[in-house]
Each structure stands twice: as structure tokens, then as C-alpha cells.
Amino acid sequence: MMVACVDRLDALLDRFPVRARTFHSGTLCGAAEFSRSGSSGQLHLVRSGVLNVLHANPSADLHVDVPSLLFYPRPMPRRFVLDEGGRADLVCAELNFDGGAENPIVAALPAAICLPLGRIAGAAPVLSTLFDEAFSDNCGRHVVVDRLFEVVLVQLLRHLLETGELRGGMLAGLSHPKLRKALAAMHERPAREWSLDGLAGIAGMSRSVFAGSFRDVVGCTPGAYLQGWRVRLAQQALRQGRRLKVIAIEVGYGSEAALSRAFKAQCGLTPRQWRQSREMD
């Protein structure tokens, strides 16, 4: 009997896509400030050079002396500083995650990630093409580089899942060899009437071991996670102008009233209040 491969990213990226927009490709000399507000993340690829990355909290400062990736899922003030006479070649993109700060991937990531490019398995061909395009005069290069940045992000997420470098939260759960099966099932089929026994069976664990492991690794109970996932999907649908009655059925609630109760328990507002607050922003 063949066992289907569990794809841990498809449902997440399909329901909460990300779009990249390149805003810098070239040589950096001296210093550069990154202090803009908003909800977009930023991804910097350092092809060559040595630079210091200064943050508001000095304990978070970084020294980059090999080709590296610097990823900020959420806005975070920082300053790139080069030694006198130093130069660094960088390509930088803004990442717009659907849902902004409420995007589940963004919410599950640390404030900053710094990795040598050589540690990201399988990324070398993509990075080589990205740098070639970014530093060329080819027609349509901006579109190509934007799409390649999105590929690099997926490869980074794969790396984080495979190495298990994140501790706690959704991505830590998706790194777990058994829990990830239950999480992927909830992501793919949120409207199903999931039971603790059913999820434990998918994970190949006993009910009690599954419940304890889920709480220890993900940081909440399976029921609380499922409610949070359904509410995130409802928020996504509300942003798209969908009808509340239809949303309730699609995300696993039998009525508007049931969705409203879960929604308010999750974020302190009813769906209508939440939508009105977003319209006023």
C-alpha cells in the first residue's frame, strides 16, 4: 500500500499567497536605513561583501561575512553598515503576504532570519539565476526576479521545516514527523468535523499522546488550533467581500451564529465588527 506524501506548504501558500516586488539590486556602499512601517516583509540576498546589521536591540545585531539571506517577515527597523571603503552586492524584495500580520506563516516566524545561502538545500540554481537576472539588462528581468524571490521563500520555508530550527508554533508542528500529518489535514479540509480521535489516527498516535505532543510542540490544543485556522480563513474571505453565510459553511461552522461565536472568542470582535474595523483602516 502506498502512503500519500503529506505536503505541508501547499494549503498554506494556496490559501495565503505571497507576492514579491524587487526594490533594490546593486552595490551598497556606506550605510542604508530600513525603517518603513506597514505590514510587508522584506527579503535581502547578499551576493558578496561584508556588512553589519544593526537593530534597535543590540543583542539582535548581525555580522554578515558570507553570501547570506536576511529575512524579515514583519517590519523591523534596521541599518546596514559597511566598513569604510567596503562594498556589498545585494538584491532586496518586499514580500506582501496575503492577510498581512494575520497571515499564519508570518505569525509563525521569528522577527528575523539570517542564513548563509549555502545552507539552503537545492537553492543554488535558483539563486544563480536570480543574481544573473538582477544584475543584467535583460527585458522583463524585474518580473523574473520577483517570481524567483517567491521560489526562494518557499525553499527557505522548506529548509526551516526540514531542519526543525523553529521551536514552538505552527511551523514547529509542521516539522514534527507525526503531528505534521494532522496539521496538513486540518489545513486542507477545514470544514470537516474533526475529532481528537480522528486527528490522532491521521498522526498515527494514541489520543492522549497526540493531545499532549500537540500542546507541547504547537503551543495550544488541537481544538484551539482548528478554531484559529478556521477564523483566519474566515478573515481572508471577509477581506474578499464574501457573504458570511457562505463563509460559515466553507470553514466548518453550520451557521452564521456559530461562526460569530468562534470568531469573537478568537479575536474579540464579531465578523461584522472585524470587517468594519478593517474598512476604517
N, C-alpha and C positions, 0 to 999 in steps of 0.2 A: 504493500500500500504506500502510495506516495504522499508525503506530507507537504501541504502548500507552504510556500515561503511567505513569511509574515513581513509585509512592507511597512516599516514603522514611520515613514515620512509621507507617503502618497496622500493619505487622507488629510494630514495636516496642511501640506502645501497646496492641495487642491482646494480645500475649503478656506484657507487663509494664505493666499498667494503673496509673493513679494516681487516688487519691480525695482530694478536698479537704474540709476542715472549717473553716469560718469561726470564728475565736475572738475577733475584735475588729472593731467597726465604730463609729466615732465620733471625737470630738475628742481629741487628745492635747495635754496641756499639761505643761511642765516636762521630765521625762525618763522613759524606760522601759527596763527591762533585759530582754534576751533571752539567757538563759544555760542553758536546759534541755538536757539530754542526750537520747540516744535516736537514732533513725535517720530521723526525719521531717525533711522540708524545710519551709521557710516562704516564703510569697509575700506581700509588702506592696504595696499600691497606695495611693500618696499622691495624694489628690484635690486638695488645696490646702495651702499653708503652706510654711514653710522649716524644715528640720531638719538637724542634723549627725549622722552615723552614725559612731560610734567603735568601733574594733576593737582586739583585743589588739596587733596590729601597726599602729602609727600610719600607716605608709605606705599602708595599705589604707583609711584613713578616707575618708568621702564627705561632700560637701555637696550637699544636695538643695534646689533653689530653684524647680523647675518640677514640675508633676504627673508622677510617675515610678513606675516599677516597680522594686522591690527583691526579688531572688530569691536565696534561699539553699538550694541543693539538699540540703545536708547541715548538721547542727547546727553553728553557729558563734557563739560569744559575741559580743554587740554591745550597744551602748547608743545609743538615740535621744535626742538632746538638743536642746531648742528654746531659742532666745534668750529672755531674760526678757520675760515678757508675751506670748510668741509662742504660736500655736496651729497645729495641723495636723490635717486630716481624713484619716483612714486607714481602710482595710479590710484585714484581715490573715487569712490562712488557713494552716493546717497542711496540707502535702501528704504523703500517705502513698504512697510508691512501692512497688509490689509487689516484694519482694525486698530492700527497704531499701538499704543501702550497696552491695549487689551488683547492684542494678538497673543495666543497661547505660547508661541515659540519665543517671542520677545520676553514674555513674563517669566519664562523658564530659564533664561540665560543670565549669566553674571553681567556685571556692569561693563567689563572689558575682557577681551580675549587676545592674547598675543602668542603666536605660534610661528616657529621657523617654517618656511614654505616646504622644506624638505621632509617635514614630519607628516604632511597631509598625503596619505596614500592615494596614488593614481592621479594627483593633481598636476604633475609636471607638464604633460602635453597641453592641458588647458591653459595653464599659466604661461607657457611659452608662446602660445598663440595670442593670448590676451596682451602680453607685453609687446609682441611684434605689431599687433594692430594698433595698440595705444600710442606707440611711438612712430607710427607711419603716417603717410598722407593718403592712404587708401580711401576710396569712395565708400561711404557707409560705415566707416570704422567705428563711429560712436554707437551705432545700433549693435554692431557685432560685440564691442567691448561691454556694453550694457548687459547683453544676454550672457556673455561669458562670466561676468561678475555673479549672475544668478546661479550659474553652474558651480562656481567656486563656493558660494554659500552652501549649496547642497552637499558638496564634498566636505566642507567644514563640519556640517551637522552630522554627516556620516562618521567623520573622524571622532567627534565627541561621543557618539553612540557606541562606536566600536571599542574605544579606549576606556569608556566609563569614567572619564575625568570629572564629570559633574556629580556633585553629591546632593541628593535631595531634589524633589520636584518631578515634573512630568518627564523630562529628558533622562533623568536618572532611572525612572521606571522603564522607559523605553530601552535603556541599556541592559536591563535585567533579563537574563536568558528565558525566564518564565513569565514574569509579570508583563513583559512587552506584548505577549500574545493577547492578554486580556485588554490591555490599553488600546492596542490596534483595533480590536473588535469593537470596543466602545466608540472609537473614533469613526470607524467605517459604518457602524449601524447604530446610531444614537437613539433611534426611535424604538428599538427592540426593548421588550420588557425584561431587562437583565436582572437576574437574581445572583446572590452571592455564590450559590452552588454552581450556577451556570458559568460564571466568570472563573471560579476556581477550577472547574473542569477544563475550560479552554487553556488555562495556565498549566494544567497538569499537576495541580497541588490539592491538598486537602483544604476544606473550607477554613479551618482555623489557621493553618499555616499561611494560606493565601491572604487572609484578612490581616494577620499580624505583619507579614512581609510587605504588603501593600502600604500599610500605615507607616512602617519604619522607613521604607525607601521613598515613597511618593510624598509622604507627609500628611495624608488625610485618609479617610476611609474610602473604599471603592464607591459607596453610595454618594458621598460628598463630591468625589471627583466627577462622577457621571452627571450629577446635577450641575456642577460648574461648567462642564463641557457643553451640556445642552443649553445653558444660559448664554455661553459665548456664541453658540450657533444662532440662538435667537437674536442676540445683539447684532450679529452680522446680517441677518435677514431684515431686521428693523432698519438698519442703515441703507438697505437696498429698497426700502419702501414696501416690503411685503405685508400682506394682511395678517393680523395677529392670529386669527382663527386657523389659517393655513399653517403658520409657523408652529403653533402649538402641536398640531398633528405631526409635522415633519420632524420635530425634535423629541417626540416621545411623550407628550402630555395630551390627555384626552380632551381638554377643554381650555379655553382662554383663562378661566379662573384658576385652573391647576398650574398653568404656566406662570400666571401672575404671582401666585403664592411662592413658587420656587424662585422666580426672578427677584422678588422683593427680599426673600431670605438671603439670596446670594449677593445682591448689590445695594440693598436698602431702598430701592425705587421700584415702582411697578413698570412694566414695559412702556406704557404710555408716558409716564413721567420721565423715564430714561430717554425716550425718543425726543420729547420736548426739550430736555436739557441739552441734548446734542444739537438741536436746531438753533438754540440760543448761543452756542459757542461761536 
